[in-house]
């Protein structure tokens, strides 16, 4: 299962998070619980891309 999760993540340019990877596995006919995909991605050190701008609240001099 780790190989499949890793494959889905890398085939999608390493931007898929847990929800997208879980849905892709289901589209391919691979039944997996979302919590299982979460655990496997955490164990493999995989993360989805974070979108948005970093908020800067303090301007030090």
PDBQT receptor file of N, H, CA, C and O in Angstrom, charges set to zero:
ATOM      1  N   UNK A   1       0.812  -1.194   0.000  1.00  0.00    +0.000 N 
ATOM      2  CA  UNK A   1       0.000   0.000   0.000  1.00  0.00    +0.000 C 
ATOM      3  C   UNK A   1       0.862   1.267   0.000  1.00  0.00    +0.000 C 
ATOM      4  O   UNK A   1       0.464   2.293  -0.550  1.00  0.00    +0.000 OA
ATOM      5  N   UNK A   2       2.035   1.188   0.616  1.00  0.00    +0.000 N 
ATOM      6  H   UNK A   2       2.358   0.354   1.063  1.00  0.00    +0.000 HD
ATOM      7  CA  UNK A   2       2.926   2.353   0.630  1.00  0.00    +0.000 C 
ATOM      8  C   UNK A   2       3.392   2.695  -0.777  1.00  0.00    +0.000 C 
ATOM      9  O   UNK A   2       3.496   3.869  -1.132  1.00  0.00    +0.000 OA
ATOM     10  N   UNK A   3       3.673   1.671  -1.580  1.00  0.00    +0.000 N 
ATOM     11  H   UNK A   3       3.588   0.717  -1.292  1.00  0.00    +0.000 HD
ATOM     12  CA  UNK A   3       4.130   1.913  -2.949  1.00  0.00    +0.000 C 
ATOM     13  C   UNK A   3       3.049   2.599  -3.770  1.00  0.00    +0.000 C 
ATOM     14  O   UNK A   3       3.340   3.507  -4.549  1.00  0.00    +0.000 OA
ATOM     15  N   UNK A   4       1.805   2.168  -3.599  1.00  0.00    +0.000 N 
ATOM     16  H   UNK A   4       1.569   1.431  -2.966  1.00  0.00    +0.000 HD
ATOM     17  CA  UNK A   4       0.704   2.768  -4.348  1.00  0.00    +0.000 C 
ATOM     18  C   UNK A   4       0.480   4.218  -3.941  1.00  0.00    +0.000 C 
ATOM     19  O   UNK A   4       0.266   5.081  -4.793  1.00  0.00    +0.000 OA
ATOM     20  N   UNK A   5       0.530   4.482  -2.650  1.00  0.00    +0.000 N 
ATOM     21  H   UNK A   5       0.705   3.780  -1.958  1.00  0.00    +0.000 HD
ATOM     22  CA  UNK A   5       0.343   5.843  -2.162  1.00  0.00    +0.000 C 
ATOM     23  C   UNK A   5       1.472   6.743  -2.652  1.00  0.00    +0.000 C 
ATOM     24  O   UNK A   5       1.229   7.873  -3.075  1.00  0.00    +0.000 OA
ATOM     25  N   UNK A   6       2.682   6.254  -2.595  1.00  0.00    +0.000 N 
ATOM     26  H   UNK A   6       2.879   5.336  -2.251  1.00  0.00    +0.000 HD
ATOM     27  CA  UNK A   6       3.830   7.017  -3.066  1.00  0.00    +0.000 C 
ATOM     28  C   UNK A   6       3.736   7.265  -4.572  1.00  0.00    +0.000 C 
ATOM     29  O   UNK A   6       4.063   8.355  -5.043  1.00  0.00    +0.000 OA
ATOM     30  N   UNK A   7       3.294   6.269  -5.320  1.00  0.00    +0.000 N 
ATOM     31  H   UNK A   7       3.028   5.384  -4.938  1.00  0.00    +0.000 HD
ATOM     32  CA  UNK A   7       3.154   6.400  -6.773  1.00  0.00    +0.000 C 
ATOM     33  C   UNK A   7       2.133   7.471  -7.127  1.00  0.00    +0.000 C 
ATOM     34  O   UNK A   7       2.381   8.305  -7.997  1.00  0.00    +0.000 OA
ATOM     35  N   UNK A   8       0.985   7.451  -6.456  1.00  0.00    +0.000 N 
ATOM     36  H   UNK A   8       0.783   6.773  -5.749  1.00  0.00    +0.000 HD
ATOM     37  CA  UNK A   8      -0.051   8.445  -6.718  1.00  0.00    +0.000 C 
ATOM     38  C   UNK A   8       0.482   9.845  -6.433  1.00  0.00    +0.000 C 
ATOM     39  O   UNK A   8       0.227  10.774  -7.199  1.00  0.00    +0.000 OA
ATOM     40  N   UNK A   9       1.210   9.998  -5.353  1.00  0.00    +0.000 N 
ATOM     41  H   UNK A   9       1.418   9.243  -4.731  1.00  0.00    +0.000 HD
ATOM     42  CA  UNK A   9       1.758  11.302  -4.971  1.00  0.00    +0.000 C 
ATOM     43  C   UNK A   9       2.755  11.801  -6.015  1.00  0.00    +0.000 C 
ATOM     44  O   UNK A   9       2.682  12.956  -6.433  1.00  0.00    +0.000 OA
ATOM     45  N   UNK A  10       3.675  10.955  -6.436  1.00  0.00    +0.000 N 
ATOM     46  H   UNK A  10       3.735  10.017  -6.097  1.00  0.00    +0.000 HD
ATOM     47  CA  UNK A  10       4.714  11.386  -7.379  1.00  0.00    +0.000 C 
ATOM     48  C   UNK A  10       4.173  11.575  -8.787  1.00  0.00    +0.000 C 
ATOM     49  O   UNK A  10       4.631  12.464  -9.504  1.00  0.00    +0.000 OA
ATOM     50  N   UNK A  11       3.205  10.757  -9.199  1.00  0.00    +0.000 N 
ATOM     51  H   UNK A  11       2.832  10.035  -8.616  1.00  0.00    +0.000 HD
ATOM     52  CA  UNK A  11       2.639  10.910 -10.542  1.00  0.00    +0.000 C 
ATOM     53  C   UNK A  11       1.885  12.219 -10.701  1.00  0.00    +0.000 C 
ATOM     54  O   UNK A  11       1.723  12.707 -11.819  1.00  0.00    +0.000 OA
ATOM     55  N   UNK A  12       1.432  12.782  -9.621  1.00  0.00    +0.000 N 
ATOM     56  H   UNK A  12       1.564  12.386  -8.712  1.00  0.00    +0.000 HD
ATOM     57  CA  UNK A  12       0.693  14.036  -9.662  1.00  0.00    +0.000 C 
ATOM     58  C   UNK A  12       1.554  15.202  -9.201  1.00  0.00    +0.000 C 
ATOM     59  O   UNK A  12       1.089  16.111  -8.514  1.00  0.00    +0.000 OA
ATOM     60  N   UNK A  13       2.801  15.151  -9.592  1.00  0.00    +0.000 N 
ATOM     61  H   UNK A  13       3.179  14.412 -10.150  1.00  0.00    +0.000 HD
ATOM     62  CA  UNK A  13       3.769  16.234  -9.374  1.00  0.00    +0.000 C 
ATOM     63  C   UNK A  13       3.975  16.573  -7.903  1.00  0.00    +0.000 C 
ATOM     64  O   UNK A  13       4.367  17.694  -7.577  1.00  0.00    +0.000 OA
ATOM     65  N   UNK A  14       3.720  15.632  -7.027  1.00  0.00    +0.000 N 
ATOM     66  H   UNK A  14       3.402  14.722  -7.292  1.00  0.00    +0.000 HD
ATOM     67  CA  UNK A  14       3.918  15.774  -5.579  1.00  0.00    +0.000 C 
ATOM     68  C   UNK A  14       3.118  16.928  -4.984  1.00  0.00    +0.000 C 
ATOM     69  O   UNK A  14       3.542  17.547  -4.009  1.00  0.00    +0.000 OA
ATOM     70  N   UNK A  15       1.960  17.212  -5.574  1.00  0.00    +0.000 N 
ATOM     71  H   UNK A  15       1.615  16.709  -6.366  1.00  0.00    +0.000 HD
ATOM     72  CA  UNK A  15       1.117  18.276  -5.032  1.00  0.00    +0.000 C 
ATOM     73  C   UNK A  15      -0.115  17.713  -4.342  1.00  0.00    +0.000 C 
ATOM     74  O   UNK A  15      -0.823  18.453  -3.660  1.00  0.00    +0.000 OA
ATOM     75  N   UNK A  16      -0.386  16.432  -4.501  1.00  0.00    +0.000 N 
ATOM     76  H   UNK A  16       0.189  15.831  -5.056  1.00  0.00    +0.000 HD
ATOM     77  CA  UNK A  16      -1.573  15.834  -3.890  1.00  0.00    +0.000 C 
ATOM     78  C   UNK A  16      -1.385  15.673  -2.395  1.00  0.00    +0.000 C 
ATOM     79  O   UNK A  16      -0.373  15.146  -1.933  1.00  0.00    +0.000 OA
ATOM     80  N   UNK A  17      -2.370  16.133  -1.649  1.00  0.00    +0.000 N 
ATOM     81  H   UNK A  17      -3.193  16.561  -2.025  1.00  0.00    +0.000 HD
ATOM     82  CA  UNK A  17      -2.412  15.915  -0.217  1.00  0.00    +0.000 C 
ATOM     83  C   UNK A  17      -3.156  14.627   0.078  1.00  0.00    +0.000 C 
ATOM     84  O   UNK A  17      -3.382  13.816  -0.820  1.00  0.00    +0.000 OA
ATOM     85  N   UNK A  18      -3.536  14.437   1.328  1.00  0.00    +0.000 N 
ATOM     86  H   UNK A  18      -3.353  15.096   2.057  1.00  0.00    +0.000 HD
ATOM     87  CA  UNK A  18      -4.196  13.201   1.751  1.00  0.00    +0.000 C 
ATOM     88  C   UNK A  18      -5.532  13.020   1.035  1.00  0.00    +0.000 C 
ATOM     89  O   UNK A  18      -5.817  11.941   0.516  1.00  0.00    +0.000 OA
ATOM     90  N   UNK A  19      -6.345  14.060   1.004  1.00  0.00    +0.000 N 
ATOM     91  H   UNK A  19      -6.114  14.937   1.426  1.00  0.00    +0.000 HD
ATOM     92  CA  UNK A  19      -7.677  13.921   0.419  1.00  0.00    +0.000 C 
ATOM     93  C   UNK A  19      -7.613  13.590  -1.073  1.00  0.00    +0.000 C 
ATOM     94  O   UNK A  19      -8.334  12.712  -1.548  1.00  0.00    +0.000 OA
ATOM     95  N   UNK A  20      -6.752  14.291  -1.807  1.00  0.00    +0.000 N 
ATOM     96  H   UNK A  20      -6.166  15.004  -1.421  1.00  0.00    +0.000 HD
ATOM     97  CA  UNK A  20      -6.642  14.041  -3.237  1.00  0.00    +0.000 C 
ATOM     98  C   UNK A  20      -6.059  12.665  -3.518  1.00  0.00    +0.000 C 
ATOM     99  O   UNK A  20      -6.527  11.973  -4.422  1.00  0.00    +0.000 OA
ATOM    100  N   UNK A  21      -5.042  12.252  -2.758  1.00  0.00    +0.000 N 
ATOM    101  H   UNK A  21      -4.662  12.814  -2.023  1.00  0.00    +0.000 HD
ATOM    102  CA  UNK A  21      -4.437  10.927  -2.941  1.00  0.00    +0.000 C 
ATOM    103  C   UNK A  21      -5.452   9.827  -2.628  1.00  0.00    +0.000 C 
ATOM    104  O   UNK A  21      -5.528   8.824  -3.338  1.00  0.00    +0.000 OA
ATOM    105  N   UNK A  22      -6.222  10.018  -1.573  1.00  0.00    +0.000 N 
ATOM    106  H   UNK A  22      -6.161  10.833  -0.996  1.00  0.00    +0.000 HD
ATOM    107  CA  UNK A  22      -7.253   9.052  -1.192  1.00  0.00    +0.000 C 
ATOM    108  C   UNK A  22      -8.304   8.914  -2.282  1.00  0.00    +0.000 C 
ATOM    109  O   UNK A  22      -8.707   7.803  -2.625  1.00  0.00    +0.000 OA
ATOM    110  N   UNK A  23      -8.748  10.041  -2.824  1.00  0.00    +0.000 N 
ATOM    111  H   UNK A  23      -8.421  10.944  -2.545  1.00  0.00    +0.000 HD
ATOM    112  CA  UNK A  23      -9.738  10.000  -3.904  1.00  0.00    +0.000 C 
ATOM    113  C   UNK A  23      -9.178   9.348  -5.157  1.00  0.00    +0.000 C 
ATOM    114  O   UNK A  23      -9.888   8.599  -5.828  1.00  0.00    +0.000 OA
ATOM    115  N   UNK A  24      -7.914   9.617  -5.486  1.00  0.00    +0.000 N 
ATOM    116  H   UNK A  24      -7.338  10.225  -4.941  1.00  0.00    +0.000 HD
ATOM    117  CA  UNK A  24      -7.288   9.018  -6.666  1.00  0.00    +0.000 C 
ATOM    118  C   UNK A  24      -7.182   7.504  -6.501  1.00  0.00    +0.000 C 
ATOM    119  O   UNK A  24      -7.417   6.763  -7.455  1.00  0.00    +0.000 OA
ATOM    120  N   UNK A  25      -6.836   7.044  -5.323  1.00  0.00    +0.000 N 
ATOM    121  H   UNK A  25      -6.645   7.646  -4.548  1.00  0.00    +0.000 HD
ATOM    122  CA  UNK A  25      -6.777   5.605  -5.080  1.00  0.00    +0.000 C 
ATOM    123  C   UNK A  25      -8.148   4.966  -5.298  1.00  0.00    +0.000 C 
ATOM    124  O   UNK A  25      -8.238   3.884  -5.878  1.00  0.00    +0.000 OA
ATOM    125  N   UNK A  26      -9.202   5.613  -4.847  1.00  0.00    +0.000 N 
ATOM    126  H   UNK A  26      -9.130   6.492  -4.376  1.00  0.00    +0.000 HD
ATOM    127  CA  UNK A  26     -10.552   5.094  -5.048  1.00  0.00    +0.000 C 
ATOM    128  C   UNK A  26     -10.934   5.102  -6.519  1.00  0.00    +0.000 C 
ATOM    129  O   UNK A  26     -11.611   4.182  -6.979  1.00  0.00    +0.000 OA
ATOM    130  N   UNK A  27     -10.515   6.126  -7.277  1.00  0.00    +0.000 N 
ATOM    131  H   UNK A  27      -9.966   6.873  -6.904  1.00  0.00    +0.000 HD
ATOM    132  CA  UNK A  27     -10.804   6.162  -8.718  1.00  0.00    +0.000 C 
ATOM    133  C   UNK A  27     -10.129   5.013  -9.439  1.00  0.00    +0.000 C 
ATOM    134  O   UNK A  27     -10.648   4.506 -10.434  1.00  0.00    +0.000 OA
ATOM    135  N   UNK A  28      -8.966   4.599  -8.940  1.00  0.00    +0.000 N 
ATOM    136  H   UNK A  28      -8.544   5.011  -8.132  1.00  0.00    +0.000 HD
ATOM    137  CA  UNK A  28      -8.233   3.482  -9.546  1.00  0.00    +0.000 C 
ATOM    138  C   UNK A  28      -8.735   2.134  -9.064  1.00  0.00    +0.000 C 
ATOM    139  O   UNK A  28      -8.228   1.096  -9.490  1.00  0.00    +0.000 OA
ATOM    140  N   UNK A  29      -9.731   2.135  -8.174  1.00  0.00    +0.000 N 
ATOM    141  H   UNK A  29     -10.143   2.977  -7.828  1.00  0.00    +0.000 HD
ATOM    142  CA  UNK A  29     -10.301   0.885  -7.695  1.00  0.00    +0.000 C 
ATOM    143  C   UNK A  29      -9.545   0.262  -6.534  1.00  0.00    +0.000 C 
ATOM    144  O   UNK A  29      -9.682  -0.933  -6.271  1.00  0.00    +0.000 OA
ATOM    145  N   UNK A  30      -8.753   1.059  -5.843  1.00  0.00    +0.000 N 
ATOM    146  H   UNK A  30      -8.641   2.029  -6.057  1.00  0.00    +0.000 HD
ATOM    147  CA  UNK A  30      -7.988   0.568  -4.695  1.00  0.00    +0.000 C 
ATOM    148  C   UNK A  30      -8.697   1.038  -3.427  1.00  0.00    +0.000 C 
ATOM    149  O   UNK A  30      -8.624   2.219  -3.088  1.00  0.00    +0.000 OA
ATOM    150  N   UNK A  31      -9.378   0.140  -2.724  1.00  0.00    +0.000 N 
ATOM    151  H   UNK A  31      -9.437  -0.819  -3.000  1.00  0.00    +0.000 HD
ATOM    152  CA  UNK A  31     -10.080   0.571  -1.508  1.00  0.00    +0.000 C 
ATOM    153  C   UNK A  31      -9.089   0.847  -0.378  1.00  0.00    +0.000 C 
ATOM    154  O   UNK A  31      -8.237   0.017  -0.061  1.00  0.00    +0.000 OA
ATOM    155  N   UNK A  32      -9.220   2.004   0.205  1.00  0.00    +0.000 N 
ATOM    156  H   UNK A  32      -9.912   2.677  -0.053  1.00  0.00    +0.000 HD
ATOM    157  CA  UNK A  32      -8.353   2.376   1.321  1.00  0.00    +0.000 C 
ATOM    158  C   UNK A  32      -9.089   3.378   2.189  1.00  0.00    +0.000 C 
ATOM    159  O   UNK A  32      -9.803   4.241   1.678  1.00  0.00    +0.000 OA
ATOM    160  N   UNK A  33      -8.923   3.271   3.482  1.00  0.00    +0.000 N 
ATOM    161  H   UNK A  33      -8.343   2.571   3.898  1.00  0.00    +0.000 HD
ATOM    162  CA  UNK A  33      -9.520   4.240   4.393  1.00  0.00    +0.000 C 
ATOM    163  C   UNK A  33      -8.692   5.517   4.359  1.00  0.00    +0.000 C 
ATOM    164  O   UNK A  33      -7.477   5.480   4.163  1.00  0.00    +0.000 OA
ATOM    165  N   UNK A  34      -9.358   6.637   4.551  1.00  0.00    +0.000 N 
ATOM    166  H   UNK A  34     -10.345   6.668   4.711  1.00  0.00    +0.000 HD
ATOM    167  CA  UNK A  34      -8.658   7.920   4.519  1.00  0.00    +0.000 C 
ATOM    168  C   UNK A  34      -7.621   8.011   5.633  1.00  0.00    +0.000 C 
ATOM    169  O   UNK A  34      -6.540   8.568   5.438  1.00  0.00    +0.000 OA
ATOM    170  N   UNK A  35      -7.954   7.459   6.807  1.00  0.00    +0.000 N 
ATOM    171  H   UNK A  35      -8.832   7.007   6.966  1.00  0.00    +0.000 HD
ATOM    172  CA  UNK A  35      -6.998   7.499   7.913  1.00  0.00    +0.000 C 
ATOM    173  C   UNK A  35      -5.752   6.666   7.595  1.00  0.00    +0.000 C 
ATOM    174  O   UNK A  35      -4.656   6.977   8.063  1.00  0.00    +0.000 OA
ATOM    175  N   UNK A  36      -5.925   5.616   6.806  1.00  0.00    +0.000 N 
ATOM    176  H   UNK A  36      -6.815   5.364   6.426  1.00  0.00    +0.000 HD
ATOM    177  CA  UNK A  36      -4.786   4.787   6.407  1.00  0.00    +0.000 C 
ATOM    178  C   UNK A  36      -3.872   5.565   5.467  1.00  0.00    +0.000 C 
ATOM    179  O   UNK A  36      -2.649   5.520   5.602  1.00  0.00    +0.000 OA
ATOM    180  N   UNK A  37      -4.470   6.277   4.516  1.00  0.00    +0.000 N 
ATOM    181  H   UNK A  37      -5.463   6.314   4.407  1.00  0.00    +0.000 HD
ATOM    182  CA  UNK A  37      -3.680   7.088   3.587  1.00  0.00    +0.000 C 
ATOM    183  C   UNK A  37      -2.955   8.190   4.352  1.00  0.00    +0.000 C 
ATOM    184  O   UNK A  37      -1.807   8.511   4.044  1.00  0.00    +0.000 OA
ATOM    185  N   UNK A  38      -3.616   8.765   5.339  1.00  0.00    +0.000 N 
ATOM    186  H   UNK A  38      -4.548   8.505   5.589  1.00  0.00    +0.000 HD
ATOM    187  CA  UNK A  38      -2.981   9.791   6.178  1.00  0.00    +0.000 C 
ATOM    188  C   UNK A  38      -1.757   9.230   6.881  1.00  0.00    +0.000 C 
ATOM    189  O   UNK A  38      -0.689   9.842   6.863  1.00  0.00    +0.000 OA
ATOM    190  N   UNK A  39      -1.911   8.074   7.497  1.00  0.00    +0.000 N 
ATOM    191  H   UNK A  39      -2.779   7.577   7.512  1.00  0.00    +0.000 HD
ATOM    192  CA  UNK A  39      -0.810   7.449   8.230  1.00  0.00    +0.000 C 
ATOM    193  C   UNK A  39       0.339   7.094   7.296  1.00  0.00    +0.000 C 
ATOM    194  O   UNK A  39       1.501   7.331   7.626  1.00  0.00    +0.000 OA
ATOM    195  N   UNK A  40       0.025   6.525   6.127  1.00  0.00    +0.000 N 
ATOM    196  H   UNK A  40      -0.919   6.333   5.858  1.00  0.00    +0.000 HD
ATOM    197  CA  UNK A  40       1.067   6.135   5.185  1.00  0.00    +0.000 C 
ATOM    198  C   UNK A  40       1.826   7.349   4.656  1.00  0.00    +0.000 C 
ATOM    199  O   UNK A  40       3.052   7.320   4.542  1.00  0.00    +0.000 OA
ATOM    200  N   UNK A  41       1.097   8.412   4.334  1.00  0.00    +0.000 N 
ATOM    201  H   UNK A  41       0.102   8.436   4.427  1.00  0.00    +0.000 HD
ATOM    202  CA  UNK A  41       1.776   9.609   3.839  1.00  0.00    +0.000 C 
ATOM    203  C   UNK A  41       2.653  10.230   4.917  1.00  0.00    +0.000 C 
ATOM    204  O   UNK A  41       3.738  10.730   4.620  1.00  0.00    +0.000 OA
ATOM    205  N   UNK A  42       2.198  10.204   6.160  1.00  0.00    +0.000 N 
ATOM    206  H   UNK A  42       1.317   9.797   6.401  1.00  0.00    +0.000 HD
ATOM    207  CA  UNK A  42       3.009  10.721   7.265  1.00  0.00    +0.000 C 
ATOM    208  C   UNK A  42       4.268   9.872   7.433  1.00  0.00    +0.000 C 
ATOM    209  O   UNK A  42       5.360  10.411   7.615  1.00  0.00    +0.000 OA
ATOM    210  N   UNK A  43       4.121   8.534   7.371  1.00  0.00    +0.000 N 
ATOM    211  H   UNK A  43       3.234   8.096   7.224  1.00  0.00    +0.000 HD
ATOM    212  CA  UNK A  43       5.269   7.636   7.516  1.00  0.00    +0.000 C 
ATOM    213  C   UNK A  43       6.287   7.835   6.385  1.00  0.00    +0.000 C 
ATOM    214  O   UNK A  43       7.494   7.743   6.608  1.00  0.00    +0.000 OA
ATOM    215  N   UNK A  44       5.792   8.108   5.177  1.00  0.00    +0.000 N 
ATOM    216  H   UNK A  44       4.811   8.183   4.996  1.00  0.00    +0.000 HD
ATOM    217  CA  UNK A  44       6.665   8.306   4.027  1.00  0.00    +0.000 C 
ATOM    218  C   UNK A  44       7.228   9.726   3.943  1.00  0.00    +0.000 C 
ATOM    219  O   UNK A  44       8.124   9.995   3.142  1.00  0.00    +0.000 OA
ATOM    220  N   UNK A  45       6.706  10.627   4.763  1.00  0.00    +0.000 N 
ATOM    221  H   UNK A  45       5.979  10.408   5.414  1.00  0.00    +0.000 HD
ATOM    222  CA  UNK A  45       7.170  12.009   4.745  1.00  0.00    +0.000 C 
ATOM    223  C   UNK A  45       6.634  12.798   3.565  1.00  0.00    +0.000 C 
ATOM    224  O   UNK A  45       7.277  13.741   3.106  1.00  0.00    +0.000 OA
ATOM    225  N   UNK A  46       5.447  12.416   3.063  1.00  0.00    +0.000 N 
ATOM    226  H   UNK A  46       4.925  11.650   3.436  1.00  0.00    +0.000 HD
ATOM    227  CA  UNK A  46       4.857  13.094   1.915  1.00  0.00    +0.000 C 
ATOM    228  C   UNK A  46       3.852  14.136   2.380  1.00  0.00    +0.000 C 
ATOM    229  O   UNK A  46       3.086  13.903   3.315  1.00  0.00    +0.000 OA
ATOM    230  N   UNK A  47       3.863  15.294   1.714  1.00  0.00    +0.000 N 
ATOM    231  H   UNK A  47       4.485  15.483   0.954  1.00  0.00    +0.000 HD
ATOM    232  CA  UNK A  47       2.917  16.367   2.017  1.00  0.00    +0.000 C 
ATOM    233  C   UNK A  47       2.427  16.952   0.713  1.00  0.00    +0.000 C 
ATOM    234  O   UNK A  47       3.127  16.924  -0.299  1.00  0.00    +0.000 OA
ATOM    235  N   UNK A  48       1.230  17.477   0.746  1.00  0.00    +0.000 N 
ATOM    236  H   UNK A  48       0.661  17.500   1.568  1.00  0.00    +0.000 HD
ATOM    237  CA  UNK A  48       0.691  18.160  -0.413  1.00  0.00    +0.000 C 
ATOM    238  C   UNK A  48       1.271  19.557  -0.519  1.00  0.00    +0.000 C 
ATOM    239  O   UNK A  48       1.885  20.060   0.422  1.00  0.00    +0.000 OA
ATOM    240  N   UNK A  49       1.069  20.182  -1.675  1.00  0.00    +0.000 N 
ATOM    241  H   UNK A  49       0.570  19.773  -2.440  1.00  0.00    +0.000 HD
ATOM    242  CA  UNK A  49       1.553  21.541  -1.881  1.00  0.00    +0.000 C 
ATOM    243  C   UNK A  49       0.700  22.503  -1.079  1.00  0.00    +0.000 C 
ATOM    244  O   UNK A  49      -0.517  22.341  -0.990  1.00  0.00    +0.000 OA
ATOM    245  N   UNK A  50       1.332  23.491  -0.504  1.00  0.00    +0.000 N 
ATOM    246  H   UNK A  50       2.320  23.623  -0.576  1.00  0.00    +0.000 HD
ATOM    247  CA  UNK A  50       0.610  24.510   0.251  1.00  0.00    +0.000 C 
ATOM    248  C   UNK A  50       0.459  25.730  -0.636  1.00  0.00    +0.000 C 
ATOM    249  O   UNK A  50       1.430  26.264  -1.174  1.00  0.00    +0.000 OA
ATOM    250  N   UNK A  51      -0.763  26.146  -0.767  1.00  0.00    +0.000 N 
ATOM    251  H   UNK A  51      -1.551  25.712  -0.330  1.00  0.00    +0.000 HD
ATOM    252  CA  UNK A  51      -1.066  27.279  -1.638  1.00  0.00    +0.000 C 
ATOM    253  C   UNK A  51      -1.227  28.542  -0.803  1.00  0.00    +0.000 C 
ATOM    254  O   UNK A  51      -1.526  28.473   0.389  1.00  0.00    +0.000 OA
ATOM    255  N   UNK A  52      -1.031  29.674  -1.425  1.00  0.00    +0.000 N 
ATOM    256  H   UNK A  52      -0.788  29.729  -2.394  1.00  0.00    +0.000 HD
ATOM    257  CA  UNK A  52      -1.270  30.936  -0.752  1.00  0.00    +0.000 C 
ATOM    258  C   UNK A  52       0.016  31.659  -0.400  1.00  0.00    +0.000 C 
ATOM    259  O   UNK A  52       1.123  31.156  -0.597  1.00  0.00    +0.000 OA
ATOM    260  N   UNK A  53      -0.168  32.829   0.117  1.00  0.00    +0.000 N 
ATOM    261  H   UNK A  53      -1.067  33.237   0.277  1.00  0.00    +0.000 HD
ATOM    262  CA  UNK A  53       0.940  33.692   0.453  1.00  0.00    +0.000 C 
ATOM    263  C   UNK A  53       1.223  33.612   1.946  1.00  0.00    +0.000 C 
ATOM    264  O   UNK A  53       0.293  33.562   2.752  1.00  0.00    +0.000 OA
ATOM    265  N   UNK A  54       2.483  33.600   2.316  1.00  0.00    +0.000 N 
ATOM    266  H   UNK A  54       3.238  33.641   1.662  1.00  0.00    +0.000 HD
ATOM    267  CA  UNK A  54       2.848  33.595   3.723  1.00  0.00    +0.000 C 
ATOM    268  C   UNK A  54       2.565  34.957   4.327  1.00  0.00    +0.000 C 
ATOM    269  O   UNK A  54       2.964  35.977   3.766  1.00  0.00    +0.000 OA
ATOM    270  N   UNK A  55       1.888  34.988   5.454  1.00  0.00    +0.000 N 
ATOM    271  H   UNK A  55       1.564  34.159   5.910  1.00  0.00    +0.000 HD
ATOM    272  CA  UNK A  55       1.502  36.238   6.100  1.00  0.00    +0.000 C 
ATOM    273  C   UNK A  55       2.646  36.729   6.983  1.00  0.00    +0.000 C 
ATOM    274  O   UNK A  55       3.165  35.995   7.824  1.00  0.00    +0.000 OA
ATOM    275  N   UNK A  56       3.019  37.971   6.773  1.00  0.00    +0.000 N 
ATOM    276  H   UNK A  56       2.598  38.568   6.090  1.00  0.00    +0.000 HD
ATOM    277  CA  UNK A  56       4.085  38.586   7.570  1.00  0.00    +0.000 C 
ATOM    278  C   UNK A  56       3.447  39.652   8.447  1.00  0.00    +0.000 C 
ATOM    279  O   UNK A  56       2.911  40.637   7.939  1.00  0.00    +0.000 OA
ATOM    280  N   UNK A  57       3.503  39.462   9.747  1.00  0.00    +0.000 N 
ATOM    281  H   UNK A  57       3.938  38.662  10.160  1.00  0.00    +0.000 HD
ATOM    282  CA  UNK A  57       2.809  40.376  10.644  1.00  0.00    +0.000 C 
ATOM    283  C   UNK A  57       3.704  41.405  11.301  1.00  0.00    +0.000 C 
ATOM    284  O   UNK A  57       3.219  42.434  11.771  1.00  0.00    +0.000 OA
ATOM    285  N   UNK A  58       5.004  41.147  11.342  1.00  0.00    +0.000 N 
ATOM    286  H   UNK A  58       5.398  40.311  10.960  1.00  0.00    +0.000 HD
ATOM    287  CA  UNK A  58       5.918  42.049  12.025  1.00  0.00    +0.000 C 
ATOM    288  C   UNK A  58       7.043  42.442  11.091  1.00  0.00    +0.000 C 
ATOM    289  O   UNK A  58       7.612  41.591  10.408  1.00  0.00    +0.000 OA
ATOM    290  N   UNK A  59       7.368  43.726  11.055  1.00  0.00    +0.000 N 
ATOM    291  H   UNK A  59       6.906  44.418  11.610  1.00  0.00    +0.000 HD
ATOM    292  CA  UNK A  59       8.493  44.209  10.249  1.00  0.00    +0.000 C 
ATOM    293  C   UNK A  59       9.580  44.660  11.241  1.00  0.00    +0.000 C 
ATOM    294  O   UNK A  59       9.497  45.745  11.816  1.00  0.00    +0.000 OA
ATOM    295  N   UNK A  60      10.573  43.827  11.423  1.00  0.00    +0.000 N 
ATOM    296  H   UNK A  60      10.640  42.946  10.955  1.00  0.00    +0.000 HD
ATOM    297  CA  UNK A  60      11.652  44.182  12.338  1.00  0.00    +0.000 C 
ATOM    298  C   UNK A  60      12.628  45.119  11.652  1.00  0.00    +0.000 C 
ATOM    299  O   UNK A  60      12.768  45.096  10.429  1.00  0.00    +0.000 OA
ATOM    300  N   UNK A  61      13.292  45.931  12.429  1.00  0.00    +0.000 N 
ATOM    301  H   UNK A  61      13.178  45.949  13.422  1.00  0.00    +0.000 HD
ATOM    302  CA  UNK A  61      14.244  46.894  11.836  1.00  0.00    +0.000 C 
ATOM    303  C   UNK A  61      15.637  46.503  12.098  1.00  0.00    +0.000 C 
ATOM    304  O   UNK A  61      16.562  47.196  11.674  1.00  0.00    +0.000 OA
TER     305      UNK A  61
